[in-house]
Amino acid sequence: MNELFFYAVTNPDDALSREIIEKNRRDLDFWRDQLPAEDADLATVILRINLRTGLPRKFIAASLFTVRFLGDLPALRALVDKLGHLDLPRLNTITRALAKVPSRFLTLFDEHVAAYLTPTRQHQVLPQPGSIAAMLRRLRERLLPEEKKPPEQRPAGVFFHCRPDGVRVSVSVSQDHAALLNAAINKLVRDQGITPVDAFTALVLGNIHADVTMHAYGTQDTPEFLADGGWLSREQIEFWKAKVTSRRDMDLVAFSETPDYTPTLEMKMYVRGRDATCRVPGCGVAAVHCQIDHILPHNQGGPTTPWNLQCLCIFHHNMKTDGRLEALPLPDGDVLFVLDGLPFRSTPEGPLSRSGRTWGTTFGDYMDRKVAA
């Protein structure tokens, strides 16, 4: 690993970052000290820690599993011991996902995860747990393409909850179908001048129809990422392949430019596909709900071209406009944000970015059951 590269959370010149690294190391040492014997009763171990610390029992179980499972991930363990950059929420996210990987492939996944979480730039922003989970899902789809995936578990049925002001209806659907439903509701709101509730009710009752356009990113024949719907599973890809009506070559758009302040539709599609979310580190607002911002202001000579455009949510756009947050475009597509004089390098993770292009139970029984055979 190149010692010149580091995550912002491991910035040796920042006192707060140094404190966080020490906290991460102490937390990991704490949980290593709590590891029970393999024949210890798991429920007793968890309850003992819960009563003495007040920590949630699920978090206790996950953390014990993590420090035990790290023994099977030598590359990741060595990286974590060296950098101290990963906290328990991130580590728990990783081990929860890798526990589902067949043991014969675990070394391969271990090396991929370690590489993903190794800094390649100075002041690089550490991926959020959600980004890590998404990466691991894509990695599993790519490296285990023939794996038979269990049916997705969701609450069955539609639920009606009576309230003083009406009835709340709830249903769990896949993210891509939720994006489609949301697009239909929004279109009816715009075109018919009705409320979102009225639009939803009309759609459910079959009283109205809405034609919507959805944007997906991928190869010519394979949509892989749906705007507002996230990365698609193999089953979802097959569904959306049949819906494709037109295609655009985004490679050409990357270098396009317009003298106008407003980007072209193709530019907006490209920037949203590259960024996926608001570019400010830690913000997860989807790109389709963000504003397109000129990194270098247009009225100061900043061109309207993809390298000078980024997705910002309204909140962070206002911070930048007010001068509380500075941003500079970098040649490789990264954005350097400066807050309180400290730089933070944001790397896009959308489909068009470089990184986007893929109860009497013993503790030993618990581990054996958790880890895939």
N, C-alpha and C positions, 0 to 999 in steps of 0.2 A: 504494500500500500504506500502510495506517495504521501510522505509526511507533510508536503506542502498543501495538501487538500484537507479540508476539515468541514464538519457541519457547524452551523452557527451555534448549536447547543454545546459544542466542544471548543468554542473560541477561547484560546488560552489567555487572551488579553481582556476578557470580560469576566468580572467577579461573579455576576449572577450565573453565568454559564458554568463556571467552575463549581459553584455551590450545587447546581443541579446534577452535575456529573458525580459529585461526591454523594449526593442523596441517592442517585441511581445505584451506585456501588453498595451503599449501606443497606438499601432495600433488598438487593439481591443477596447480600451476605445474611441479612435477617432471615429470609425465607430458606436459604440453604441450612441455616442453623435449626430451622423448624422441621426439616425433613424427618419423618418417623422411620422406624424400622419397617421392612417389607411386610411383616406379619402384624403390624399395629392396626387396631380397629380404626377405620377411616372416620366414621361418625364421631367417635370419641376425640380423635385428634382435632377435627374441625371445630367441635364444640368447645374444646379446651382453649383453642386460640381465639375463637369468637368471644367467649366470655371475658377473656383477659385483654383483648384489644378493641372489641366493638366492631371489628371489620366484618363485612357481609360474608356469609358462609360460602356463597358461590365464588366470591373473589378469593377466599382462602383456598378452596379446592383448586381453583384455576392456577393460583400462584404456586402451590405445592406441586401440581402437575408440571408446571413450567420448569421449575428448577431441577426436577427429576428428569424431565425429557431433554433438557439441554445437554445431558450427558450423552445423548444419542445424536447430537448435532455439533460435532467438534469444530467445524468451520465457524458457525455462528457463535458458539460459546467463546472461542478464541477472540473473535472480533469484539464481542460484548465486554470481555475481560480487559481488552486492550483500550477500547475507546470509552466505555461506560456511558454510551449515548442512548441506550434503549431503556425505557422505564418499563414497569410491570404491565401496564395496559398494552403497550406495543408487543412485548414478549408474549403475553397471554394470547394476543391475536395470532401471532405466528405459530405457537405450539398448538393452539386449537385447530388451526388449518392443517398443519403438518401431521397431526395425529391421525388424519384420515388418509394419509398417503401410505400405500403398501411399503413394508419395511425394505424391500429390495430396491426401491427407488429413493429411499430417504437420503442417501448420500448425495445424489444428484440435486435434490431439492435443497438440501443444506447448503451446497455450494452456490446455487442460484440466489438463495435468500441472502447469504453473506455478501455476495457481489452486489446485489441490489442495495444493501444497507451500508456499503462502503462509499465514503465521499469521493467524488471525482472533480470537485471544484472547491474553491475557497468560499467560505461563508454560505455553503449550501444549506438549504432548508431541509430538515429531517422530515421524511414522509409521515403523515398522520396515520393513526391506526386504520382508518377507513381506506386510505390509499394502499396500505400494506395488504389489507384483506382482499381488495380488488386485484392487486397484482398476483396474489397467491391463487385466486380463482382462475385468472387467465393462464397462469403458469401450469396449473393442473389440467386445464383444458388442452393446452398445447403439448405437454409432455406425456399425458395419459389419455390420448384421444380415443382409445378403445375401451376405456373404463366405463363400466355400466353404472350410471349415476342413479341413486335412489330417488324415488319421486319426491318432489319438493313438498315439504310439510307446511301446510297453512291451516288456519282455523276453517273448519268446514261450515258453510252456510253464510247467510246474511243475518246480521244481528240488529235488533231494534231496541233502543234504550229510551224509555219514556222519561221526559224531563218537563219541568213546569212550562217551558216555552215551546214545546213541541216534542218530536221524536227524532233522536239521532240514529242514523243508519250507518252501520260499519260493515265493511267487507274487506278481506285481504286478497289482493291480486298481485300478479307479478309486476315488476317495475315498468316493463315495456308496455303492458296493457294499461297501467295507470297513466303513463305518459300519453297514450292514445286517447284515453277517456278525458284527460285534462285538456288536451288539444281540442277535442270536440266541444267540450263545455265552453272553453274560451272563445271559440269561433262563434258559437251561438250567442254568447254575451255580446260580442262585437256586432254581429250581423243583425240580430233580432232585438237588441236593446233590452234584454231580459237579465234577471239576476242569475248567478251561478246555480243557486238552488233550483230555480225554475227550469234552467237548462238541463240540469241533472235529472230532475223529475220527468221532464218531457222525453228525454232519451230513454229512460228506464221504461216508461209507459208506451214507448213506440209512437208517440204523437209527433215526432219531429226527426229529421235526418240531417246529419252533418257530414259534409265531405271535407276532409282535412289532409294537409300535406305534412308528412313526417320526413325528417332528414336523418339519414343513416350514413355511417362511414365504414369503409372497408375496401376490399378488392372489387374488381368490376362485377363479379358474380356473387360475392359473399358479404353481406352487411354484417359488421361485427360490433358496431357501437351505435346506439340509437340516441339521438339528442333528447335529453331529459329522461331517457330510459336506461342509460348506462350500457355497460358491456353485456353482450348477449350470449346466452348459453347456446350449445349446439342445437337444442330443440327450438329455441327462439330464433336462431338464424334461419332454420328451415322454414319457419312461419313467415318471417319477413322477406325472405328471398322471393316468395310468390307475390309480394306487394310492390316490388320495384317497377316503376314506370319510366324513370329517366335517370341518367347518370351524368356526372360532371367530373372532369379531371382536375383534382385539387392541386396537383403539382404545378400546374401553370399559374394558378391563382397566387401561389406563394410569393411571386415576384411582380405581381401586378401593382399598378399605382393609378390613382385618379387625382386630378387637381382639386376636386370637390372636398368639402369637409366631411360629408356623409360617405362612408364606405359603400361599395357596391354590395349587392346581395351575396355574390360569390365570396367577397372578402369577409363578410360577416360569418358566412358558413365556415370558411377556412379557419378564422380566428377562434370560433367556438369549438370547432373540431380539434384544434391544436391544444386549447387551454382546458376544455372540459368543465372547469369550475372557475370561480373568481381567482385571479392570480395571486392575491395576497396570501402569504403563507398561513395555513391553518383554517382558511375560509372554505367552506364546502358548498357555497351557493352554486347551483348548476349554471353553466354558461348561458343557457337559454333564458335564464332569469337575470342575467347581468347586462350591464351597459357596455358598449364598445368604446373604449377610451383611447385617445391619442396619448401615448407615453410621453413623447415630446410634444407639447401643445401645438396645435395647428396654427394658432395665431402668432406663434413664435418661430414658424418655419418648419414645424414637424410635419412630415409628409403623411398622406393617407395611403398607407401601404401596410401589408400584414406585419412586417417586422417592427413597425411603430404603433401597432394596435394591440390591445389586450382586453380581456374580459374583467370587469370590476363590478362587484355588487354595488348597489346604491350607497350603502354605508361607507365602504372603502373608497368609492369614487369621490364622495364628499370629503373624506379625509385627505385625499390627494389634492383635490381642488383647493381646499383650505390651506394647503401647505404643511399639514401635520405629517404627511407621508410623501416622501420623494420616490421617484422611480426613474430608472435609466435603462434603455434597451441595450442588450449585449449582442454581439455578432452571431452567437450560436443559438439565438432564440430565447435565451434566459432573460429574466428581468431582475435588475439589482434594485431592491427596495432599501431605503435608508430611513430609519426611525431613531430619533434621539442620537443621531450621529453614528449608529451601528448599522452596517450593511447586512442584508439578508438576500441571498440569491435564490430566486424562484425558478424552478424548472417545470415546464409544462408536462402534463401527463395524459393529455387527450389522445385520441386515436391517430391524429395527424402529427403528433410529436415524435421525437426520436425514441423516447422511452415507451410510448404507446405501441410502437411498431415492433405485444406478445405476454339404599339403609345396611346386617352383619357383613359388611364388606371390609376386607383388609386393604391396606394401602397398596400392597403388591397386586392384588386382584384388580384394584381400580386402575393401576397403570396398565396391566395387561389388557384390560377391556378397552381402555381409551386408545391405545396405540393399535393401528390397523395391522392385521396379520400379513 
